[in-house]
Amino acid sequence: MSNPTSRVAITGYGCVTALGEDASSTWDALIEGKTARAPITEISIDGCRVREGAQARLPLLSGHTQKQLSRLSRASRLLIPAASEALAKASLLKSNGMCELIRLDTSIGTTACGMEMGEGFLRSVWNNQPRGRGSLLAHYQAQQQVGELHRHFGFTGSTTLIANACASGSNAIGHAADLIRCGMADIVLTGGYDALCELVFCGFDALLTLAPEACRPFDRGRNGLMLGEGAGFLVLEKESLARTRGVEIHGFVAGYGHTTDTGHLTLPNQDGTFVETAVRDALKNAELDVSQIGYINAHGTATPFNDSAEAKAYRRIFGNTPARLSSTKAALGHTLGAAGSIEAVLSLLALQTGKLPPQINLIDPEPDVEDMLVKMGEKADLDAVLSVNLGFGGSTAALALSRS
């Protein structure tokens, strides 16, 4: 049974995105209205209609030889620095970069895992190049990245891996919070990651869902998403433990709601009912009133059906409140399994700073949310925020974060 008195504190956070190699640089670029859209160079996209996206620069990893780095998937090169930043902020890293804890449970979301390694394996088969094939095959699976996370920081512990399409990162955080509320864990490292790979990029391009120019969420002329890559992590712990450890509490995971409409393989329910249900469940779980939400980080993929469904739900829920709304995917791309976790970090930074990520690339705003969309330079005194993500198969996840 859940213990409602076990508040879930956020004591650490970190991210790596195409806008920056850590949370602060990502946040600064986001608030300045920058976009990471640029030509894709790290993967082969021959024959694709769209050839741009949000490609991250891999942060340096100290303590690794070039040979060791070559064995790490691009996904691991993204998730390890993001997790390191979160652990450091939570005062859980020793001077040598190892974790202070011998055991640390994790809850992690992803979709493509280290898929470029799997693609390398397939290419080696096609080209009849058996050398190194076994290593490529072993390194693409999600448990490989988790194992590399454990080895890098020197901890063990149970791991929950969630692959629930684009809601995965939010689901992982919600699951981690539930573990703490139910007394199954006192502290959890949680988040999500995904790296660009041929399978995903070419697949979305074949579906004609990639924007041929600027990604424009909640614009009536929107014509597709921009794929990105990255990782985002939070350290969640029982509030009493955080107080005992004397670490800074950056905010709280106050509530979590999730739904699955099972209506269509890719399209969300078009009247926004299940988005509305997930959001209201998160608010109920958090014991927050609609009027207390000052900012919503929307899924906002800039695809015609997604944005219209979300807009209808937000108008019904927040139409009579001063809540502000934006999708940060226009700036840093849709990072799939990492989206919910990165956007939770960004929502947390909005809560802390009072600065609001602007809705860039707008020309003709969606009428249902036109008056809610954040403009450049906006600030607000926030007590609580929402991060909402939708995934293929009709999955929706909503996280409510509060200041206190």
C-alpha positions as a Markdown table, in Angstrom:
| # | Residue | x | y | z |
|---|---|---|---|---|
| 1 | Met | 0.0 | 0.0 | 0.0 |
| 2 | Ser | 1.2 | 3.5 | -0.8 |
| 3 | Asn | 2.1 | 5.7 | 2.1 |
| 4 | Pro | 0.9 | 9.2 | 1.4 |
| 5 | Thr | 3.2 | 10.7 | 4.0 |
| 6 | Ser | 6.3 | 9.5 | 2.0 |
| 7 | Arg | 7.0 | 12.6 | 0.0 |
| 8 | Val | 9.3 | 12.1 | -2.9 |
| 9 | Ala | 12.1 | 14.7 | -3.0 |
| 10 | Ile | 14.3 | 15.5 | -6.0 |
| 11 | Thr | 17.8 | 15.9 | -4.8 |
| 12 | Gly | 19.7 | 15.6 | -8.1 |
| 13 | Tyr | 19.2 | 16.2 | -11.8 |
| 14 | Gly | 21.2 | 16.2 | -15.0 |
| 15 | Cys | 20.8 | 16.0 | -18.7 |
| 16 | Val | 22.7 | 15.9 | -22.0 |
| 17 | Thr | 20.9 | 17.3 | -25.1 |
| 18 | Ala | 21.6 | 18.7 | -28.5 |
| 19 | Leu | 21.4 | 22.2 | -26.9 |
| 20 | Gly | 24.0 | 21.5 | -24.2 |
| 21 | Glu | 26.2 | 19.0 | -22.5 |
| 22 | Asp | 24.6 | 19.5 | -19.1 |
| 23 | Ala | 21.4 | 20.9 | -17.5 |
| 24 | Ser | 22.6 | 24.5 | -17.1 |
| 25 | Ser | 23.9 | 24.9 | -20.7 |
| 26 | Thr | 20.7 | 23.3 | -22.1 |
| 27 | Trp | 18.6 | 25.5 | -20.0 |
| 28 | Asp | 20.4 | 28.8 | -21.0 |
| 29 | Ala | 20.1 | 27.9 | -24.7 |
| 30 | Leu | 16.5 | 27.0 | -24.3 |
| 31 | Ile | 15.5 | 30.3 | -22.5 |
| 32 | Glu | 17.4 | 32.2 | -25.2 |
| 33 | Gly | 15.1 | 30.7 | -27.8 |
| 34 | Lys | 17.8 | 28.7 | -29.6 |
| 35 | Thr | 17.2 | 25.6 | -31.7 |
| 36 | Ala | 19.6 | 22.7 | -32.1 |
| 37 | Arg | 18.4 | 21.8 | -35.6 |
| 38 | Ala | 21.3 | 21.1 | -37.9 |
| 39 | Pro | 22.5 | 18.5 | -40.5 |
| 40 | Ile | 22.7 | 14.9 | -39.2 |
| 41 | Thr | 26.3 | 13.6 | -39.6 |
| 42 | Glu | 26.7 | 10.8 | -37.0 |
| 43 | Ile | 24.5 | 8.3 | -38.7 |
| 44 | Ser | 23.8 | 7.3 | -42.4 |
| 45 | Ile | 20.6 | 8.8 | -43.7 |
| 46 | Asp | 21.2 | 8.2 | -47.4 |
| 47 | Gly | 17.9 | 8.4 | -49.3 |
| 48 | Cys | 16.0 | 10.2 | -46.5 |
| 49 | Arg | 13.7 | 13.1 | -47.4 |
| 50 | Val | 14.7 | 15.0 | -44.3 |
| 51 | Arg | 18.4 | 15.3 | -43.4 |
| 52 | Glu | 18.3 | 17.5 | -40.3 |
| 53 | Gly | 17.6 | 17.0 | -36.6 |
| 54 | Ala | 19.0 | 17.7 | -33.1 |
| 55 | Gln | 22.3 | 15.9 | -32.8 |
| 56 | Ala | 24.1 | 16.1 | -29.5 |
| 57 | Arg | 27.8 | 16.6 | -29.0 |
| 58 | Leu | 29.1 | 13.8 | -26.8 |
| 59 | Pro | 30.5 | 15.0 | -23.5 |
| 60 | Leu | 34.0 | 13.9 | -22.5 |
| 61 | Leu | 34.2 | 10.8 | -20.2 |
| 62 | Ser | 37.3 | 11.0 | -18.0 |
| 63 | Gly | 39.0 | 7.8 | -16.9 |
| 64 | His | 38.4 | 6.0 | -20.1 |
| 65 | Thr | 40.9 | 4.9 | -22.7 |
| 66 | Gln | 40.1 | 5.4 | -26.4 |
| 67 | Lys | 39.6 | 1.6 | -26.7 |
| 68 | Gln | 37.2 | 1.6 | -23.8 |
| 69 | Leu | 35.3 | 4.5 | -25.3 |
| 70 | Ser | 35.0 | 2.7 | -28.6 |
| 71 | Arg | 33.2 | -0.1 | -26.9 |
| 72 | Leu | 30.5 | 2.2 | -25.5 |
| 73 | Ser | 27.4 | 2.8 | -27.5 |
| 74 | Arg | 26.4 | 6.4 | -28.3 |
| 75 | Ala | 23.5 | 5.8 | -25.9 |
| 76 | Ser | 25.9 | 5.1 | -23.0 |
| 77 | Arg | 28.0 | 8.1 | -23.9 |
| 78 | Leu | 24.9 | 10.2 | -23.4 |
| 79 | Leu | 23.4 | 8.5 | -20.3 |
| 80 | Ile | 26.6 | 8.3 | -18.2 |
| 81 | Pro | 27.3 | 12.1 | -18.1 |
| 82 | Ala | 23.6 | 12.9 | -17.4 |
| 83 | Ala | 23.5 | 10.4 | -14.5 |
| 84 | Ser | 26.9 | 11.7 | -13.2 |
| 85 | Glu | 25.5 | 15.2 | -13.1 |
| 86 | Ala | 22.4 | 14.1 | -11.2 |
| 87 | Leu | 24.4 | 12.0 | -8.7 |
| 88 | Ala | 26.9 | 14.9 | -8.1 |
| 89 | Lys | 24.1 | 17.3 | -7.4 |
| 90 | Ala | 22.6 | 14.8 | -4.9 |
| 91 | Ser | 26.0 | 14.5 | -3.1 |
| 92 | Leu | 26.3 | 10.9 | -4.1 |
| 93 | Leu | 29.7 | 11.0 | -5.9 |
| 94 | Lys | 33.1 | 10.5 | -4.4 |
| 95 | Ser | 36.1 | 12.5 | -5.5 |
| 96 | Asn | 37.1 | 9.7 | -7.8 |
| 97 | Gly | 33.7 | 9.8 | -9.6 |
| 98 | Met | 32.4 | 6.6 | -8.0 |
| 99 | Cys | 29.0 | 6.4 | -6.3 |
| 100 | Glu | 28.9 | 6.8 | -2.5 |
| 101 | Leu | 26.3 | 4.0 | -2.3 |
| 102 | Ile | 27.1 | 0.4 | -2.8 |
| 103 | Arg | 23.4 | -0.3 | -3.8 |
| 104 | Leu | 21.3 | 2.1 | -5.8 |
| 105 | Asp | 18.0 | 1.0 | -7.5 |
| 106 | Thr | 17.3 | 2.4 | -10.9 |
| 107 | Ser | 14.2 | 3.0 | -13.0 |
| 108 | Ile | 15.1 | 3.8 | -16.7 |
| 109 | Gly | 13.2 | 4.4 | -19.9 |
| 110 | Thr | 14.4 | 4.0 | -23.4 |
| 111 | Thr | 13.2 | 2.9 | -26.9 |
| 112 | Ala | 16.2 | 2.3 | -29.2 |
| 113 | Cys | 18.7 | 1.2 | -26.5 |
| 114 | Gly | 22.2 | 1.2 | -28.2 |
| 115 | Met | 20.7 | 0.5 | -31.6 |
| 116 | Glu | 23.6 | 1.8 | -33.6 |
| 117 | Met | 25.6 | -1.3 | -32.3 |
| 118 | Gly | 22.8 | -3.6 | -33.5 |
| 119 | Glu | 22.9 | -1.8 | -36.9 |
| 120 | Gly | 26.7 | -2.3 | -37.0 |
| 121 | Phe | 26.2 | -6.0 | -36.4 |
| 122 | Leu | 23.7 | -6.2 | -39.2 |
| 123 | Arg | 26.1 | -4.3 | -41.5 |
| 124 | Ser | 28.9 | -6.7 | -40.6 |
| 125 | Val | 26.7 | -9.6 | -41.7 |
| 126 | Trp | 25.8 | -8.0 | -45.0 |
| 127 | Asn | 29.5 | -7.2 | -45.7 |
| 128 | Asn | 30.8 | -10.6 | -44.5 |
| 129 | Gln | 33.0 | -9.0 | -41.8 |
| 130 | Pro | 32.8 | -11.3 | -38.8 |
| 131 | Arg | 35.5 | -9.5 | -36.7 |
| 132 | Gly | 34.0 | -7.8 | -33.7 |
| 133 | Arg | 30.5 | -9.0 | -34.6 |
| 134 | Gly | 29.9 | -10.6 | -31.2 |
| 135 | Ser | 30.7 | -7.4 | -29.3 |
| 136 | Leu | 28.4 | -5.3 | -31.5 |
| 137 | Leu | 25.5 | -7.8 | -30.9 |
| 138 | Ala | 26.1 | -7.7 | -27.1 |
| 139 | His | 26.3 | -4.0 | -26.7 |
| 140 | Tyr | 23.1 | -2.8 | -28.3 |
| 141 | Gln | 20.7 | -4.3 | -25.7 |
| 142 | Ala | 19.3 | -2.0 | -23.0 |
| 143 | Gln | 20.7 | -4.2 | -20.2 |
| 144 | Gln | 24.2 | -3.5 | -21.6 |
| 145 | Gln | 23.8 | 0.3 | -21.1 |
| 146 | Val | 22.5 | -0.3 | -17.5 |
| 147 | Gly | 25.5 | -2.6 | -16.9 |
| 148 | Glu | 27.8 | 0.1 | -18.1 |
| 149 | Leu | 26.1 | 2.6 | -15.8 |
| 150 | His | 26.6 | 0.2 | -12.8 |
| 151 | Arg | 30.3 | -0.4 | -13.7 |
| 152 | His | 31.1 | 3.2 | -14.3 |
| 153 | Phe | 29.8 | 4.3 | -10.9 |
| 154 | Gly | 30.5 | 1.1 | -9.0 |
| 155 | Phe | 27.0 | 0.3 | -7.6 |
| 156 | Thr | 24.6 | -2.6 | -7.9 |
| 157 | Gly | 20.9 | -2.7 | -7.4 |
| 158 | Ser | 17.6 | -3.7 | -9.0 |
| 159 | Thr | 16.7 | -2.1 | -12.3 |
| 160 | Thr | 13.4 | -1.5 | -14.0 |
| 161 | Leu | 13.6 | -0.9 | -17.7 |
| 162 | Ile | 10.6 | 0.7 | -19.3 |
| 163 | Ala | 10.1 | 0.8 | -23.1 |
| 164 | Asn | 6.7 | 2.4 | -23.5 |
| 165 | Ala | 7.5 | 4.5 | -26.6 |
| 166 | Cys | 7.7 | 8.2 | -26.1 |
| 167 | Ala | 6.1 | 8.1 | -22.6 |
| 168 | Ser | 9.0 | 5.9 | -21.3 |
| 169 | Gly | 11.0 | 8.6 | -19.6 |
| 170 | Ser | 8.0 | 9.9 | -17.7 |
| 171 | Asn | 6.8 | 6.4 | -16.8 |
| 172 | Ala | 10.3 | 5.6 | -15.4 |
| 173 | Ile | 10.1 | 8.6 | -13.1 |
| 174 | Gly | 6.6 | 7.8 | -12.1 |
| 175 | His | 7.5 | 4.3 | -11.3 |
| 176 | Ala | 10.6 | 5.4 | -9.3 |
| 177 | Ala | 8.3 | 7.7 | -7.2 |
| 178 | Asp | 5.9 | 4.9 | -6.6 |
| 179 | Leu | 8.7 | 2.7 | -5.4 |
| 180 | Ile | 9.6 | 5.3 | -2.8 |
| 181 | Arg | 6.0 | 6.0 | -1.8 |
| 182 | Cys | 5.3 | 2.3 | -1.3 |
| 183 | Gly | 8.4 | 1.8 | 0.9 |
| 184 | Met | 10.1 | -0.5 | -1.6 |
| 185 | Ala | 13.1 | 1.9 | -2.0 |
| 186 | Asp | 14.5 | 5.0 | -0.1 |
| 187 | Ile | 16.4 | 6.4 | -3.0 |
| 188 | Val | 16.3 | 5.8 | -6.8 |
| 189 | Leu | 18.2 | 7.0 | -9.8 |
| 190 | Thr | 15.7 | 7.4 | -12.6 |
| 191 | Gly | 15.5 | 8.8 | -16.1 |
| 192 | Gly | 15.7 | 8.0 | -19.7 |
| 193 | Tyr | 18.0 | 8.0 | -22.7 |
| 194 | Asp | 18.0 | 7.5 | -26.5 |
| 195 | Ala | 20.6 | 8.1 | -29.2 |
| 196 | Leu | 20.0 | 8.8 | -32.9 |
| 197 | Cys | 20.1 | 5.7 | -35.0 |
| 198 | Glu | 19.3 | 4.7 | -38.6 |
| 199 | Leu | 16.3 | 2.5 | -37.8 |
| 200 | Val | 14.4 | 5.2 | -36.0 |
| 201 | Phe | 15.4 | 8.2 | -38.1 |
| 202 | Cys | 14.8 | 6.5 | -41.4 |
| 203 | Gly | 11.6 | 4.9 | -40.1 |
| 204 | Phe | 10.1 | 8.3 | -39.1 |
| 205 | Asp | 11.3 | 9.7 | -42.4 |
| 206 | Ala | 9.5 | 6.9 | -44.3 |
| 207 | Leu | 6.3 | 7.7 | -42.3 |
| 208 | Leu | 6.6 | 11.3 | -43.5 |
| 209 | Thr | 6.4 | 12.5 | -39.9 |
| 210 | Leu | 9.7 | 14.5 | -39.9 |
| 211 | Ala | 9.4 | 18.3 | -40.5 |
| 212 | Pro | 11.3 | 19.3 | -43.7 |
| 213 | Glu | 12.0 | 22.7 | -42.1 |
| 214 | Ala | 11.6 | 24.2 | -38.6 |
| 215 | Cys | 9.6 | 22.2 | -36.1 |
| 216 | Arg | 6.5 | 24.2 | -35.1 |
| 217 | Pro | 4.5 | 22.8 | -32.2 |
| 218 | Phe | 1.0 | 24.1 | -31.6 |
| 219 | Asp | 1.1 | 26.0 | -34.9 |
| 220 | Arg | -1.7 | 25.4 | -37.4 |
| 221 | Gly | 0.8 | 25.0 | -40.2 |
| 222 | Arg | 2.9 | 22.4 | -38.4 |
| 223 | Asn | 4.1 | 19.6 | -40.6 |
| 224 | Gly | 6.2 | 17.2 | -38.5 |
| 225 | Leu | 8.6 | 16.6 | -35.7 |
| 226 | Met | 12.3 | 17.0 | -35.3 |
| 227 | Leu | 14.2 | 14.0 | -34.0 |
| 228 | Gly | 16.8 | 14.5 | -31.3 |
| 229 | Glu | 18.8 | 12.5 | -28.8 |
| 230 | Gly | 19.9 | 12.9 | -25.2 |
| 231 | Ala | 19.5 | 11.7 | -21.7 |
| 232 | Gly | 18.0 | 13.0 | -18.5 |
| 233 | Phe | 18.2 | 11.8 | -15.0 |
| 234 | Leu | 16.8 | 12.6 | -11.5 |
| 235 | Val | 17.8 | 11.3 | -8.1 |
| 236 | Leu | 14.6 | 10.8 | -6.1 |
| 237 | Glu | 14.6 | 10.0 | -2.4 |
| 238 | Lys | 12.3 | 9.9 | 0.6 |
| 239 | Glu | 12.1 | 13.4 | 2.0 |
| 240 | Ser | 13.1 | 12.2 | 5.5 |
| 241 | Leu | 16.3 | 10.6 | 4.1 |
| 242 | Ala | 17.1 | 13.8 | 2.2 |
| 243 | Arg | 16.6 | 15.9 | 5.4 |
| 244 | Thr | 18.8 | 13.4 | 7.3 |
| 245 | Arg | 21.6 | 13.6 | 4.7 |
| 246 | Gly | 21.4 | 17.4 | 4.7 |
| 247 | Val | 21.3 | 17.7 | 0.9 |
| 248 | Glu | 19.4 | 20.4 | -1.1 |
| 249 | Ile | 15.9 | 19.5 | -2.1 |
| 250 | His | 15.3 | 21.0 | -5.6 |
| 251 | Gly | 11.6 | 20.1 | -5.7 |
| 252 | Phe | 9.2 | 17.2 | -5.3 |
| 253 | Val | 7.5 | 14.6 | -7.6 |
| 254 | Ala | 4.1 | 15.4 | -6.2 |
| 255 | Gly | 2.0 | 13.3 | -8.5 |
| 256 | Tyr | 1.9 | 10.9 | -11.4 |
| 257 | Gly | -0.9 | 9.9 | -13.8 |
| 258 | His | -0.9 | 7.6 | -16.8 |
| 259 | Thr | -3.4 | 6.2 | -19.3 |
| 260 | Thr | -3.5 | 3.9 | -22.3 |
| 261 | Asp | -6.4 | 4.4 | -24.8 |
| 262 | Thr | -5.5 | 1.4 | -27.1 |
| 263 | Gly | -7.4 | 3.2 | -29.9 |
| 264 | His | -4.7 | 3.2 | -32.6 |
| 265 | Leu | -1.2 | 2.0 | -33.1 |
| 266 | Thr | 0.2 | 5.5 | -33.6 |
| 267 | Leu | -2.5 | 8.2 | -33.3 |
| 268 | Pro | -3.6 | 9.6 | -29.9 |
| 269 | Asn | -7.3 | 9.8 | -29.1 |
| 270 | Gln | -8.4 | 12.8 | -31.0 |
| 271 | Asp | -10.7 | 14.4 | -28.4 |
| 272 | Gly | -7.9 | 14.5 | -25.8 |
| 273 | Thr | -9.9 | 12.5 | -23.3 |
| 274 | Phe | -7.0 | 10.3 | -22.2 |
| 275 | Val | -4.5 | 13.2 | -22.0 |
| 276 | Glu | -7.1 | 15.0 | -19.7 |
| 277 | Thr | -7.5 | 11.8 | -17.6 |
| 278 | Ala | -3.7 | 11.4 | -17.1 |
| 279 | Val | -3.3 | 15.1 | -16.1 |
| 280 | Arg | -6.3 | 15.0 | -13.7 |
| 281 | Asp | -5.0 | 11.8 | -12.2 |
| 282 | Ala | -1.6 | 13.4 | -11.6 |
| 283 | Leu | -3.2 | 16.4 | -10.0 |
| 284 | Lys | -5.4 | 14.2 | -7.8 |
| 285 | Asn | -2.4 | 12.1 | -6.8 |
| 286 | Ala | -0.5 | 15.3 | -5.9 |
| 287 | Glu | -3.5 | 16.8 | -4.1 |
| 288 | Leu | -3.1 | 19.9 | -6.3 |
| 289 | Asp | -5.8 | 22.1 | -7.7 |
| 290 | Val | -5.8 | 23.0 | -11.4 |
| 291 | Ser | -5.3 | 26.6 | -10.5 |
| 292 | Gln | -1.9 | 25.8 | -8.8 |
| 293 | Ile | -0.3 | 24.7 | -12.0 |
| 294 | Gly | 1.7 | 27.6 | -13.5 |
| 295 | Tyr | 3.5 | 25.9 | -16.4 |
| 296 | Ile | 2.9 | 22.8 | -18.6 |
| 297 | Asn | 5.7 | 21.3 | -20.6 |
| 298 | Ala | 3.6 | 19.7 | -23.3 |
| 299 | His | 4.5 | 16.7 | -25.5 |
| 300 | Gly | 3.9 | 18.9 | -28.5 |
| 301 | Thr | 5.5 | 16.9 | -31.3 |
| 302 | Ala | 4.3 | 19.3 | -34.0 |
| 303 | Thr | 2.5 | 16.5 | -35.8 |
| 304 | Pro | -1.1 | 17.4 | -36.8 |
| 305 | Phe | -3.0 | 14.9 | -34.7 |
| 306 | Asn | -0.9 | 15.0 | -31.5 |
| 307 | Asp | -1.0 | 18.7 | -31.0 |
| 308 | Ser | -4.7 | 19.1 | -31.7 |
| 309 | Ala | -5.6 | 16.4 | -29.2 |
| 310 | Glu | -3.3 | 17.9 | -26.5 |
| 311 | Ala | -4.7 | 21.4 | -27.2 |
| 312 | Lys | -8.2 | 20.3 | -26.7 |
| 313 | Ala | -7.4 | 18.7 | -23.3 |
| 314 | Tyr | -5.4 | 21.7 | -22.0 |
| 315 | Arg | -8.2 | 24.1 | -23.0 |
| 316 | Arg | -10.7 | 22.0 | -21.0 |
| 317 | Ile | -8.4 | 21.7 | -18.0 |
| 318 | Phe | -6.6 | 25.0 | -17.9 |
| 319 | Gly | -8.8 | 27.3 | -20.0 |
| 320 | Asn | -9.9 | 29.4 | -17.0 |
| 321 | Thr | -6.5 | 29.5 | -15.3 |
| 322 | Pro | -3.3 | 31.6 | -16.0 |
| 323 | Ala | -1.3 | 28.4 | -16.7 |
| 324 | Arg | 1.4 | 28.8 | -19.4 |
| 325 | Leu | 2.3 | 26.2 | -22.0 |
| 326 | Ser | 5.1 | 25.3 | -24.3 |
| 327 | Ser | 6.8 | 22.3 | -26.1 |
| 328 | Thr | 10.6 | 22.3 | -25.9 |
| 329 | Lys | 10.8 | 19.8 | -28.7 |
| 330 | Ala | 11.0 | 22.7 | -31.2 |
| 331 | Ala | 14.4 | 23.5 | -29.7 |
| 332 | Leu | 16.0 | 20.2 | -28.7 |
| 333 | Gly | 14.0 | 17.7 | -30.7 |
| 334 | His | 11.9 | 14.7 | -29.9 |
| 335 | Thr | 14.3 | 12.5 | -27.9 |
| 336 | Leu | 11.8 | 9.5 | -27.7 |
| 337 | Gly | 12.6 | 7.4 | -24.6 |
| 338 | Ala | 14.5 | 10.3 | -23.1 |
| 339 | Ala | 11.8 | 12.9 | -23.7 |
| 340 | Gly | 9.9 | 12.5 | -20.5 |
| 341 | Ser | 13.0 | 12.6 | -18.3 |
| 342 | Ile | 14.7 | 15.5 | -20.1 |
| 343 | Glu | 11.5 | 17.5 | -20.0 |
| 344 | Ala | 11.0 | 16.7 | -16.3 |
| 345 | Val | 14.4 | 18.3 | -15.7 |
| 346 | Leu | 13.5 | 21.3 | -17.7 |
| 347 | Ser | 10.1 | 21.6 | -15.9 |
| 348 | Leu | 12.1 | 21.4 | -12.6 |
| 349 | Leu | 14.3 | 24.3 | -13.7 |
| 350 | Ala | 11.3 | 26.4 | -14.6 |
| 351 | Leu | 10.0 | 25.7 | -11.1 |
| 352 | Gln | 13.3 | 26.8 | -9.6 |
| 353 | Thr | 14.1 | 29.8 | -11.7 |
| 354 | Gly | 10.6 | 31.2 | -12.6 |
| 355 | Lys | 11.8 | 31.5 | -16.2 |
| 356 | Leu | 9.6 | 29.9 | -18.9 |
| 357 | Pro | 10.8 | 28.1 | -22.0 |
| 358 | Pro | 9.4 | 30.0 | -25.0 |
| 359 | Gln | 7.3 | 28.4 | -27.7 |
| 360 | Ile | 9.6 | 29.1 | -30.7 |
| 361 | Asn | 8.9 | 28.9 | -34.4 |
| 362 | Leu | 5.2 | 30.0 | -34.1 |
| 363 | Ile | 3.5 | 31.6 | -37.1 |
| 364 | Asp | -0.2 | 30.7 | -36.7 |
| 365 | Pro | -0.9 | 29.4 | -33.2 |
| 366 | Glu | -3.4 | 26.6 | -32.6 |
| 367 | Pro | -6.6 | 28.5 | -31.4 |
| 368 | Asp | -7.3 | 26.3 | -28.4 |
| 369 | Val | -4.0 | 27.2 | -26.7 |
| 370 | Glu | -3.0 | 30.4 | -28.5 |
| 371 | Asp | -3.4 | 32.5 | -25.3 |
| 372 | Met | -1.5 | 30.0 | -23.2 |
| 373 | Leu | 1.7 | 29.7 | -25.3 |
| 374 | Val | 4.8 | 31.1 | -23.7 |
| 375 | Lys | 6.5 | 34.1 | -25.3 |
| 376 | Met | 10.1 | 35.1 | -25.2 |
| 377 | Gly | 11.3 | 36.4 | -21.8 |
| 378 | Glu | 8.3 | 35.3 | -19.8 |
| 379 | Lys | 8.6 | 34.7 | -16.1 |
| 380 | Ala | 6.3 | 33.5 | -13.4 |
| 381 | Asp | 6.2 | 32.7 | -9.7 |
| 382 | Leu | 5.6 | 29.0 | -9.8 |
| 383 | Asp | 4.5 | 26.6 | -7.1 |
| 384 | Ala | 3.8 | 23.6 | -9.3 |
| 385 | Val | 4.4 | 22.5 | -12.9 |
| 386 | Leu | 3.4 | 19.6 | -15.2 |
| 387 | Ser | 5.3 | 17.6 | -17.7 |
| 388 | Val | 3.2 | 15.6 | -20.1 |
| 389 | Asn | 4.3 | 12.9 | -22.6 |
| 390 | Leu | 2.4 | 10.8 | -25.1 |
| 391 | Gly | 3.6 | 7.6 | -26.8 |
| 392 | Phe | 2.6 | 5.3 | -29.7 |
| 393 | Gly | -0.2 | 2.9 | -28.7 |
| 394 | Gly | -2.1 | 5.6 | -26.9 |
| 395 | Ser | 0.0 | 5.9 | -23.8 |
| 396 | Thr | 0.0 | 9.2 | -21.9 |
| 397 | Ala | 2.0 | 10.0 | -18.8 |
| 398 | Ala | 1.8 | 13.2 | -16.6 |
| 399 | Leu | 4.2 | 14.2 | -13.9 |
| 400 | Ala | 3.3 | 17.0 | -11.4 |
| 401 | Leu | 6.3 | 18.6 | -9.8 |
| 402 | Ser | 6.0 | 21.0 | -6.8 |
| 403 | Arg | 8.3 | 23.5 | -5.1 |
| 404 | Ser | 7.3 | 22.3 | -1.6 |
